[in-house]
Amino acid sequence: MWLGAAIAVGWIGLLVIVSMQDQGAKTPPTSMFAAAGILMSIVGFVTVAIAARRVGTTVRAAITLGGGFAAIALAKFAMGPTALYQGNQRSDISSFAGLDSGALVPWIAVSVLVLYVGAVWFLAAAFRPAAPPDGPSYKPAVACLVIAVVGGVGTAIFVTTAAGDYLAFIVTGLEATGIAVALFAATFLVAAAFRDTARRSRVLGATSMYVTVVWVAIGFLLVFQVLWIVFLLAVVTVWPLRTVTPK
């Protein structure tokens, strides 16, 4: 229910934010990305915190996990797109076989999603409630995930270097420091939430609660990525990205 609520509210809010902007400018205004980041941070905090609380976590763990996703929202919807458009003014995005701006967005989203899921799964494995056989074993899953990360990112960069260009923009632009701080805060908060939930799972003898919280986190990462695609596709229809086809 909370995944659906996040999608509905976020979708409507992002489209309203885009439609309210002056579309006569050469590039989208930074204020639009700031508004989108604030909106999604509120949606993410509320829905993630309530969803985590409903599965049995403590209030502190639920608030901490919600705060982690609020930080992710600021990085994804505010600073990330700003860095993308500002970097795109300096250099074109390399595309494969003449893909247009809209076609590049899903490629970027999928590549970045793999990195986010890999980070969350690594934290989940680090703070799992108990070692096997008393608790869930993540070793096979982690091994598969590492292969998926390497293969997914490698394939995305091979097919189109758009994902590589995006990562380059966000680590070298003026927003790089803000993105790094936001993601560091998100990592710390998500890790703290997992640790608190793992302790509660051990006390109650309910490791399934911990696994459910992990899947709640991964589910909301998918929601964020879908909404990011919707948001960016709406933006690039008005302010197309500058792309170049390698020869």
C-alpha positions in Angstrom: 0.0 0.0 0.0 2.8 2.4 0.9 4.7 1.6 -2.2 1.6 2.5 -4.2 1.0 5.7 -2.3 4.6 6.8 -2.9 4.3 6.2 -6.6 0.9 8.0 -6.9 1.8 11.1 -4.8 5.3 11.3 -6.3 4.1 10.9 -9.9 1.5 13.7 -9.6 3.8 16.0 -7.7 6.7 15.7 -10.1 4.5 16.3 -13.1 2.9 19.3 -11.5 6.4 20.7 -10.7 7.5 20.3 -14.3 4.3 21.9 -15.7 4.6 25.0 -13.5 8.1 25.9 -14.8 8.9 28.5 -17.5 9.5 26.4 -20.5 11.0 29.2 -22.6 14.5 28.9 -21.0 17.4 27.1 -22.6 17.8 24.7 -19.7 15.5 23.8 -16.8 15.7 26.0 -13.8 17.6 24.7 -10.8 14.6 25.6 -8.6 12.6 22.9 -10.3 15.1 20.2 -9.3 15.2 21.7 -5.7 11.4 21.5 -5.5 11.4 17.9 -6.8 14.0 16.9 -4.3 12.1 18.4 -1.4 8.9 16.8 -2.5 10.4 13.3 -2.9 12.3 13.6 0.4 9.0 14.2 2.2 7.2 11.4 0.3 10.1 9.1 0.9 10.5 9.9 4.5 6.8 9.5 5.4 6.1 6.3 3.3 9.3 4.5 4.1 9.0 5.2 7.8 5.4 4.1 8.0 6.0 1.0 5.9 9.0 0.0 8.1 7.0 0.6 11.3 4.1 -1.5 10.0 6.4 -4.6 9.7 7.4 -4.4 13.3 10.5 -2.2 13.6 11.1 0.2 16.4 10.1 3.8 15.9 13.7 4.8 15.9 14.6 2.4 13.2 11.6 3.4 11.1 12.5 7.1 11.4 16.2 6.4 10.6 15.3 4.4 7.5 13.0 7.1 6.4 15.7 9.7 6.9 18.1 7.6 4.8 15.6 7.6 1.9 15.0 11.3 2.3 18.7 11.9 1.8 18.7 9.6 -1.3 15.8 11.6 -2.7 17.7 14.9 -2.4 20.7 13.3 -4.2 18.6 11.7 -6.9 15.9 14.3 -7.7 17.7 17.6 -6.8 21.4 17.4 -7.1 21.8 14.6 -9.6 19.6 16.1 -12.4 21.1 19.5 -11.8 24.6 18.0 -12.2 23.4 16.2 -15.3 22.1 19.3 -17.1 25.0 21.5 -16.0 27.5 18.9 -17.1 25.7 18.5 -20.4 26.2 22.2 -21.1 29.9 21.6 -21.0 30.0 18.3 -23.0 27.6 16.2 -25.0 26.5 12.8 -23.8 27.9 10.0 -25.9 25.1 7.7 -27.2 25.1 4.5 -29.1 23.4 4.2 -32.5 21.9 7.7 -32.3 19.7 7.2 -29.2 17.8 10.4 -28.4 17.5 12.1 -25.0 14.5 10.1 -23.9 16.0 6.8 -24.8 19.1 7.6 -22.7 17.2 8.1 -19.5 16.1 4.4 -18.8 19.7 3.3 -19.5 21.1 5.7 -16.9 18.3 4.7 -14.4 18.9 0.9 -14.7 22.7 1.3 -14.3 22.4 3.5 -11.2 19.6 1.3 -9.7 22.0 -1.7 -9.8 24.5 0.3 -7.8 21.9 1.3 -5.2 20.6 -2.2 -4.8 24.1 -3.5 -4.5 24.9 -1.1 -1.7 21.7 -1.9 0.2 22.2 -5.6 -0.1 25.8 -5.2 1.1 24.6 -3.4 4.2 21.8 -6.0 4.7 24.4 -8.8 4.6 26.7 -6.9 7.0 24.0 -6.5 9.7 22.0 -9.7 9.3 20.5 -10.9 12.6 22.5 -14.1 13.0 24.9 -16.3 11.2 23.6 -19.5 9.5 21.9 -21.8 10.4 20.2 -19.6 13.0 19.6 -16.7 10.5 19.3 -16.1 6.8 22.4 -16.6 4.7 23.1 -13.9 2.1 26.4 -15.3 0.8 25.0 -16.9 -2.4 22.9 -13.8 -3.0 25.8 -11.5 -2.5 27.9 -13.4 -4.9 25.1 -13.3 -7.5 24.6 -9.6 -6.8 28.3 -8.8 -7.4 28.1 -10.6 -10.8 24.9 -8.7 -11.6 26.5 -5.4 -10.7 29.6 -5.9 -12.8 27.6 -7.4 -15.7 24.7 -4.9 -15.6 26.9 -1.8 -15.3 29.4 -3.2 -17.8 26.6 -3.9 -20.3 25.0 -0.5 -19.9 28.2 1.3 -20.4 29.1 -0.9 -23.4 25.7 -0.3 -25.1 25.6 3.4 -24.3 28.1 5.5 -22.4 25.2 7.6 -21.1 25.5 6.0 -17.7 29.2 6.6 -17.6 28.7 10.3 -18.6 26.0 10.7 -15.9 28.3 9.3 -13.2 31.1 11.6 -14.4 28.9 14.6 -14.3 27.8 14.0 -10.7 31.3 13.3 -9.3 33.0 16.2 -11.1 30.4 19.0 -11.1 29.7 21.7 -8.5 27.1 19.4 -6.9 29.6 16.6 -6.3 30.2 17.5 -2.7 26.5 17.8 -1.9 25.8 14.4 -3.5 28.6 12.8 -1.6 27.4 14.2 1.7 23.8 13.1 1.0 24.8 9.6 0.0 27.1 9.3 3.0 24.3 10.4 5.3 21.9 7.9 3.6 24.4 5.1 4.0 24.9 5.9 7.7 21.1 6.1 8.4 20.2 3.0 6.4 23.0 1.1 8.2 21.8 2.3 11.6 18.2 1.2 10.7 19.4 -2.2 9.7 21.5 -2.6 12.8 18.6 -1.6 15.1 16.2 -3.9 13.3 18.7 -6.8 13.5 19.0 -6.4 17.2 15.2 -6.4 17.6 15.0 -9.5 15.4 17.4 -11.3 17.6 15.5 -10.3 20.8 12.1 -11.4 19.3 13.6 -14.4 17.5 11.9 -13.1 14.3 14.6 -12.9 11.5 11.8 -12.7 9.0 11.1 -9.1 10.1 14.7 -8.1 9.2 14.4 -9.7 5.8 11.1 -7.9 5.2 12.6 -4.6 6.1 15.4 -5.3 3.6 12.8 -5.9 0.9 11.0 -2.8 1.9 14.2 -0.8 1.3 14.8 -2.4 -2.1 11.1 -1.9 -3.1 11.4 1.8 -2.4 14.6 2.0 -4.4 12.6 0.7 -7.3 9.9 3.3 -6.7 12.4 6.1 -6.6 14.0 4.9 -9.9 10.7 4.6 -11.7 9.7 8.1 -10.5 13.2 9.4 -11.6 12.6 8.0 -15.1 9.1 9.7 -15.2 10.6 12.9 -14.0 13.5 13.0 -16.3 11.4 12.0 -19.3 9.1 14.9 -18.6 12.0 17.2 -18.3 13.9 16.1 -21.5 10.7 16.5 -23.6 10.9 20.2 -22.9 14.7 20.6 -22.5 16.4 17.9 -24.5 19.8 16.6 -23.5 22.7 17.2 -25.9 23.9 13.9 -27.3 26.5 12.8 -29.8 26.8 9.5 -31.6 30.4 8.1 -31.6 31.8 7.2 -35.0 
